[in-house]
């Protein structure tokens, strides 16, 4: 056979072989002339990467996490999972631009070395998580009360005021007069924020007198530095909370609902960051004895009745536009949660109960709203007032320090009934019947309202 004919036959044969190889099985870009190289074959299809039982696949997880950022951040925190890096890219500030806070330095937590009020001046401390009047959802701040506290009279007598101090060095980034409608005293009333780092800060509310240098920047855009233990103002009692923007509470399943008060998404324990022995001394003044001692505010469980609800089309926590965050904005709020001092007691907190915000325990303390879902249909709660027992077995007078051992409902005194029914995982139907008993209520009327997360 001639050389030309042999070369022709080899060429035809090679073309036939190449045409028989399935194109999808060959990665042409990875082929090279190295003697040890292999044709790259695509791996078989595998299960979409996801966040365990939260979501599966990038698109699904992106959609889920956009609506449940707190739960996704809680799952991803500290884990080296590729899909977490896709949804929360490295270097992305999850809660905004820290550098936008004027004058702050760095990120991360610091240790508090001074109590906010001298230990000897403190009568009692209440933690976050209570529900009181217009605070329909669990409260994002705790309360410090000085000895001799009386409400409201003490706030008009400056001789009863006590020093309020910065717990650590930082930059006072905001000092604002409280709106007259919320002001606690004719002497003055201020809310201020101390950024100890750009992501870690404390908030004080109802300071009735400011130090000279803080008064000089009140209601301006100016800032000023303070040191640990420095007196920043005076009052007979005040609100106090600690916030860490590097943490998002997972029990608020739709964080965007709280755009009106975004700091509450980042509440942390109001005792944990104090150095010893200050932390132990403050806990001795804390009337809550149940863990967590600092309280809890986020109770939402997707698909369950427990947690916070807002009347549909009323702007979530902001409330109706007509109120502009003044008195009554909470009328569209609703919460099925647990008592701030004894979380074994179920509390129904209603923003509009016969025209005002009120809180009740549940007769029989059941059913637990954390166990109520769509499958339960219409649920009926009889409402009762409630009180507290001290460790000594006495009724707490709600004014002097006591170690609270138990919260309990007055089951013999039914004040009304509420009906609730989950329509969807994040939507319920609700109606209150003040003055009624269970036997007198058979179902919803045309006054029932729809609430959503």
C-alpha positions in Angstrom: 0.0 0.0 0.0 1.3 3.4 -0.9 2.2 5.9 1.8 -0.4 8.4 0.4 -3.2 5.8 0.6 -2.2 4.8 4.2 -2.2 8.4 5.4 -5.7 8.9 3.8 -7.1 5.8 5.6 -5.7 6.9 8.9 -7.2 10.4 8.5 -10.7 9.0 7.7 -10.4 6.6 10.7 -9.5 9.4 13.1 -12.5 11.5 11.9 -14.9 8.6 12.5 -13.5 8.1 16.0 -13.9 11.7 16.9 -17.4 11.9 15.5 -18.4 9.0 17.7 -17.4 10.7 21.0 -20.4 12.4 22.6 -19.8 16.1 22.6 -21.2 16.6 26.1 -18.7 14.3 27.6 -15.6 16.2 26.5 -14.4 19.4 28.0 -12.3 20.6 25.1 -10.8 23.5 27.0 -9.2 21.1 29.5 -7.6 18.9 26.9 -3.9 19.3 26.3 -0.9 17.5 24.8 0.5 16.3 28.1 0.9 12.5 28.0 -0.7 12.2 31.5 -3.7 14.4 30.8 -7.2 12.9 30.8 -10.3 14.0 29.0 -12.4 15.9 31.6 -15.8 14.4 32.2 -18.5 16.5 33.8 -19.5 15.1 37.3 -22.9 13.6 37.7 -25.6 16.0 38.9 -25.8 16.4 42.7 -28.3 17.8 45.1 -28.5 21.6 45.0 -26.4 23.2 47.7 -28.5 24.9 50.4 -28.9 25.9 54.0 -30.1 22.6 55.4 -33.9 22.8 55.9 -34.1 26.5 55.3 -33.7 26.5 51.5 -32.1 24.7 48.6 -30.2 26.2 45.6 -28.8 29.6 45.1 -32.0 31.2 43.7 -34.2 29.7 46.4 -31.8 30.7 49.1 -31.4 34.2 47.9 -35.2 34.7 47.9 -35.6 33.0 51.3 -32.8 35.0 52.9 -34.0 38.3 51.5 -37.2 37.7 53.6 -35.5 35.9 56.5 -32.1 37.6 56.8 -31.9 37.1 60.5 -32.4 33.3 60.3 -29.9 33.0 57.4 -27.2 35.1 59.1 -27.7 33.0 62.3 -27.2 29.8 60.3 -24.2 31.1 58.3 -22.4 32.8 61.1 -19.0 31.1 61.6 -19.6 28.5 58.9 -17.4 28.2 55.8 -20.1 27.3 53.4 -19.9 28.5 49.8 -23.5 29.4 49.4 -23.2 31.6 52.6 -20.4 33.4 50.9 -22.5 33.9 47.8 -25.5 35.4 49.7 -23.4 37.3 52.2 -20.2 38.2 50.3 -17.0 38.6 52.4 -16.5 42.2 53.4 -20.2 43.1 53.0 -21.6 45.0 56.0 -24.9 43.2 56.7 -26.5 46.1 58.5 -25.3 49.1 56.6 -22.2 51.2 56.3 -20.4 51.4 59.7 -18.4 54.3 58.4 -21.5 56.4 58.0 -21.6 56.8 61.8 -19.7 60.0 62.3 -16.7 59.9 64.6 -16.8 56.3 65.6 -13.8 54.0 65.5 -13.4 50.4 64.6 -15.9 47.5 64.8 -16.6 44.8 67.3 -17.5 44.7 71.0 -15.8 46.2 74.0 -16.0 45.6 77.8 -18.0 48.0 80.0 -16.1 49.1 83.1 -18.7 51.4 84.7 -22.3 50.8 85.7 -24.8 53.2 84.1 -25.9 54.2 87.6 -24.0 53.9 90.8 -24.8 50.5 92.3 -25.8 52.1 95.6 -28.3 54.3 93.9 -30.1 51.5 92.1 -33.4 50.2 93.5 -34.1 47.7 90.8 -33.5 46.8 87.1 -36.0 45.4 84.7 -34.6 43.6 81.6 -35.7 43.8 78.0 -38.8 41.9 76.9 -41.6 43.3 79.0 -44.9 44.3 77.3 -46.5 47.4 78.9 -49.2 49.6 77.5 -48.2 51.0 74.1 -45.1 48.8 74.2 -47.2 46.1 72.6 -44.4 44.0 71.2 -41.6 42.9 73.7 -39.6 46.0 74.7 -36.1 46.4 73.3 -34.8 48.3 76.3 -34.5 47.6 80.0 -35.2 50.0 82.9 -33.1 51.4 85.7 -34.9 52.8 88.7 -33.2 54.7 91.5 -34.0 54.2 95.2 -37.0 56.3 96.2 -38.4 56.0 92.7 -42.0 57.3 92.3 -43.7 57.8 89.0 -44.2 60.4 87.7 -43.6 62.8 90.6 -39.9 62.2 90.9 -39.2 63.6 87.5 -40.4 67.1 88.5 -38.1 67.1 91.6 -34.4 67.4 90.5 -33.3 66.7 94.1 -34.4 63.1 93.5 -32.3 62.7 90.4 -29.2 60.5 90.3 -26.1 60.5 88.2 -26.2 58.5 84.9 -22.9 57.4 83.6 -21.2 56.1 80.4 -20.4 52.4 80.7 -17.3 52.8 78.6 -15.5 55.3 76.5 -17.1 56.2 73.2 -18.5 58.9 71.0 -21.9 60.4 71.7 -23.3 60.4 68.2 -26.8 61.6 68.9 -28.5 63.7 71.6 -32.2 64.4 70.9 -35.0 65.9 72.9 -37.9 63.6 73.3 -41.0 64.8 71.5 -43.2 66.7 73.9 -45.9 64.0 73.6 -43.4 61.4 75.1 -41.5 63.8 77.4 -41.4 62.6 81.0 -40.6 65.9 82.7 -41.0 69.6 82.2 -37.3 69.9 83.3 -36.2 68.1 80.2 -36.1 64.6 78.5 -33.4 63.3 76.1 -32.5 60.2 74.2 -28.8 59.6 73.4 -26.6 57.1 71.7 -23.0 56.3 72.6 -21.1 54.4 69.9 -18.3 52.5 71.7 -17.3 51.2 68.3 -18.9 51.7 64.9 -20.9 48.5 65.4 -21.4 48.4 69.1 -23.5 51.0 71.0 -25.7 51.8 74.0 -28.9 53.8 73.9 -30.3 55.8 76.9 -33.8 57.3 77.0 -35.5 59.6 79.5 -32.4 61.4 80.8 -33.9 64.5 82.4 -30.8 66.6 82.8 -27.7 66.5 80.6 -24.1 67.2 81.4 -22.9 70.6 80.2 -21.0 69.2 77.2 -23.9 66.9 76.1 -26.3 69.8 76.5 -24.1 71.8 74.2 -24.7 69.3 71.3 -28.3 68.5 72.1 -30.5 68.5 68.9 -27.5 69.2 66.7 -25.4 67.0 64.4 -22.4 67.5 66.6 -20.6 64.7 68.4 -18.5 64.5 71.6 -16.3 61.9 73.3 -17.0 60.5 76.7 -15.0 58.3 79.0 -16.0 55.3 81.1 -17.7 56.4 84.3 -18.2 60.0 83.1 -21.5 61.5 84.3 -23.6 62.2 81.2 -26.8 63.3 82.9 -29.2 62.8 85.7 -32.7 61.2 86.2 -34.5 59.2 88.8 -34.8 56.3 86.3 -34.0 55.7 82.6 -34.2 53.2 79.7 -31.0 51.4 78.8 -30.1 49.0 76.0 -27.1 47.5 74.3 -26.8 46.8 70.5 -24.4 44.9 68.3 -24.8 45.5 64.6 -22.7 42.4 63.9 -25.6 40.3 65.3 -29.2 40.1 63.9 -31.8 38.4 66.1 -33.2 35.3 64.3 -36.6 35.6 66.0 -37.7 38.5 63.7 -38.4 36.5 60.5 -38.9 39.6 58.4 -36.4 42.3 59.6 -37.7 44.8 57.1 -40.9 45.1 59.2 -38.8 47.0 61.8 -37.4 49.6 59.5 -38.8 52.3 61.9 -36.7 51.0 64.7 -33.8 49.0 63.2 -31.7 48.9 66.3 -34.1 46.4 67.9 -32.9 43.8 65.4 -29.5 44.0 67.0 -30.3 43.9 70.7 -27.9 42.0 72.9 -27.9 41.1 76.6 -27.8 44.3 78.7 -25.7 42.6 81.4 -23.2 40.4 79.5 -20.7 43.1 78.5 -20.0 44.5 81.9 -16.7 43.5 83.6 -16.8 41.7 86.9 -17.7 42.5 89.7 -19.9 45.1 88.0 -21.9 42.5 86.1 -22.7 40.5 89.2 -23.7 43.6 91.1 -26.1 44.7 88.4 -27.6 41.2 88.2 -28.2 41.4 91.9 -30.5 44.4 91.2 -32.3 42.6 88.3 -35.7 41.3 89.3 -35.8 38.7 86.6 -34.4 35.4 87.9 -35.2 33.2 84.9 -32.7 32.6 82.1 -31.7 34.5 80.0 -31.4 37.0 82.8 -31.2 39.8 80.3 -34.5 38.9 78.7 -35.7 38.2 75.2 -37.7 40.1 72.6 -37.7 38.0 69.4 -40.2 35.1 69.4 -41.3 34.7 65.8 -41.6 31.2 64.5 -42.5 30.8 60.8 -45.9 29.1 60.5 -46.8 29.5 64.1 -48.9 32.0 66.0 -46.1 33.0 68.4 -44.4 36.3 67.9 -45.3 39.8 66.6 -48.0 40.7 64.1 -49.1 43.9 62.4 -52.4 44.7 60.8 -52.0 44.3 57.1 -51.2 47.4 55.0 -50.2 49.5 58.0 -46.4 49.7 57.4 -45.3 47.1 59.9 -43.8 48.4 63.1 -44.2 52.0 61.9 -48.0 51.8 62.1 -50.5 53.9 60.1 -49.1 57.0 58.4 -51.7 59.2 60.2 -50.0 58.7 63.5 -46.5 59.6 62.3 -45.0 57.5 65.2 -46.8 59.5 67.8 -49.4 58.2 70.3 -51.4 55.4 68.8 -49.0 54.1 66.2 -49.0 50.8 68.2 -52.8 50.3 67.7 -52.1 48.0 64.8 -49.6 45.9 66.7 -50.3 42.5 68.2 -48.1 40.0 70.0 -48.5 36.4 71.3 -45.4 36.1 73.4 -44.2 35.4 77.0 -43.9 37.4 80.1 -40.7 39.5 80.4 -40.0 38.3 84.0 -41.3 34.7 83.9 -41.3 33.3 80.3 -43.5 30.4 81.4 -46.5 32.6 81.3 -48.2 33.2 77.9 -49.0 36.9 77.2 -51.5 38.3 74.6 -50.6 41.9 74.0 -53.1 43.9 71.9 -52.6 47.4 70.5 -56.3 48.0 70.1 -58.3 46.3 72.9 -61.5 48.3 73.3 -59.7 51.4 72.1 -56.4 51.1 74.1 -53.3 48.9 74.3 -53.5 46.2 76.9 -51.8 43.0 78.0 -53.3 39.9 79.4 -52.4 36.4 80.5 -54.3 33.4 79.2 -56.7 31.4 81.4 -55.2 28.0 81.9 -52.0 29.3 80.2 -52.8 27.3 77.1 -52.6 26.6 74.2 -49.0 27.6 73.8 -48.9 30.0 70.7 -45.6 28.3 69.7 -47.6 25.2 69.0 -50.5 26.8 67.1 -50.4 26.5 63.3 -52.7 26.4 60.4 -53.8 22.9 61.3 -55.3 24.1 64.6 -57.9 26.3 62.9 -59.7 28.8 65.1 -58.1 29.2 68.5 -60.0 30.8 71.5 -58.2 32.5 74.4 -59.9 33.7 77.5 -58.0 36.7 78.9 -57.1 37.4 82.5 -55.1 39.9 84.4 -51.8 38.7 85.9 -49.4 39.4 88.8 -46.1 38.2 90.2 -44.9 36.3 93.2 -41.6 37.0 94.9 -39.2 34.3 96.2 -40.7 34.9 99.6 -44.2 34.0 98.2 -45.5 37.6 98.4 -47.3 39.5 95.7 -44.8 41.9 94.1 -45.8 45.6 94.5 -44.2 46.5 91.2 -42.1 49.3 92.8 -39.5 47.9 95.2 -36.8 45.4 94.4 -37.8 41.7 94.7 -36.6 38.5 93.1 -39.5 37.4 91.0 -40.1 33.6 91.2 -43.4 33.3 89.2 -45.8 35.2 87.0 -49.4 33.9 87.1 -52.8 34.7 85.8 -55.9 35.5 87.9 -57.9 32.7 86.2 -61.0 33.5 88.2 -61.3 37.0 86.6 -61.9 36.7 82.9 -61.6 40.1 81.2 -62.5 39.1 77.7 -61.8 36.7 74.8 -59.7 36.8 71.6 -60.0 34.6 68.6 -57.0 33.9 66.3 -56.7 31.7 63.3 -53.7 31.2 61.1 -54.7 31.7 57.4 -51.2 31.3 56.0 -47.7 30.8 57.4 -47.4 34.6 57.8 -51.0 35.8 58.0 -53.6 35.5 60.7 -57.2 36.6 61.4 -57.8 38.1 64.8 -60.7 39.6 66.8 -61.0 40.7 70.4 -64.2 40.5 72.5 -63.8 42.7 75.6 -65.9 41.7 78.6 -67.0 38.4 77.0 -66.4 34.8 78.2 -65.6 31.8 76.0 -69.1 30.5 76.0 -70.4 33.8 74.7 -68.2 33.9 71.6 -68.8 31.4 68.8 -66.8 32.9 65.9 -65.5 35.9 64.0 -67.7 38.9 63.2 -67.3 41.5 60.5 -65.0 43.4 62.9 -62.2 40.8 62.6 -58.9 42.0 61.2 -56.1 40.4 59.2 -52.6 40.6 60.6 -49.3 39.7 58.9 -45.6 39.5 59.8 
